[in-house]
């Protein structure tokens, strides 16, 4: 985030996060990318020890009573370590915690939130299914009401932390006869009998997060582990779109930042035709474009964070979050492309971490809702707002500001 927009308290927090980033051993980063380290438990334990996870939650549950601007700043700084570090940090401390803090009971917060934010437990969110990606409400995982418990059966895949989580936030169908949006519930499911991590994926990038498929077979889930209302999973899912997508936008900026920093340093040192290559416009203009893209993405993250903090209406937040996730992720991917391009062939090798950064960033426009879904939501909310403004006559009718605006026969809409 922009330093000049941060408060003194937020800048101090930023410095704490940068200390954590410096603490991470180089070998941890290398081992994760090579799948030698399946999940960075030591990193989350250290972050928890320093009190850096879930900073916007109440101190009562292990947070710092801060806001979304602070959270976005934290996510950007963590992202500089590598995209998967931010993924595992965000899934537990921002997604799962958010659901329990907003919709859970005090007993659930005591049992699941506090130890997670201390780095003592690890959590994963279970959304995607083998036959459903963007079609969340088409879930086929079922939680059958058995009186004092639910009996959970189904599968989820592409689950970050599948191999390491102590508990899972699981969406399952609890009323098969209801409409898709009305028959889903959210459950907190402890790892135990019937919970199996069946397959760990060989990912193109973002390795080391223990991403895999989870199989639930006759898992007994106590009724007290129901999150929110029975059949109320849609409402919980709706609120999770903020941490999922705004958090993704912020951390993607962080993951792209090192690419620009490395490319800038390289172009200052590398010489061709008798001079440093940054003096060639074909090089410096690409660096300038990358810097502009990151600043523009950062500005969108900042505005959207403030909209959430200040209580903007849900429709506006829904549109801003979707726009921000799409714009930031695609801008960061393009910025990394520029960085690799100006470095030439050496950027395509493992002499520099550019190739890993580019691989990792490819996930950004896919996960937490594809960017095509973001465009769909943005369009829907934009047209809805336009129709409402027209109906309420709140804006000037600019269509009339033309010489021949009264030629109605020419305005043939078919």
Secondary structure, DSSP 8 states (H G I E B T S, - for coil): --GGGS-HHHHHHHHHHHHHHHHS-HHHHHHHHTTSSSB-HHHHHHHHHTT-SSTTS-GGGT--S--HHHHHHHHHHHHTT-HHHHHHHHIIIIIIHHHHHHHS-HHHIIIIIHHHHTTSS-EEEE--BTTBSS-GGG---EEEE-SSEEEEEEEEEEETTTTT-SEEEEEEES-TTS-GGGSEEEEEEES-TTEEEEEE---SS--SB--EEEEEEEEEEEGGGEESSTT-HHHHHHHHHHHHHHHHHHHHHHHHHHHHHHHHHHHHH-EETTEEGGGSHHHHHHHHHHHHHHHHHHHHHHHHHHHHHTT--HHHHHHHHHHHHHHHHHHHHHHHHHHHHHHGGGGGSTTSTHHHHHHHHGGGGTTTS-HHHHHHHHHHHHHHHHHHHHHTT-S--GGG-STTTT-GGG----
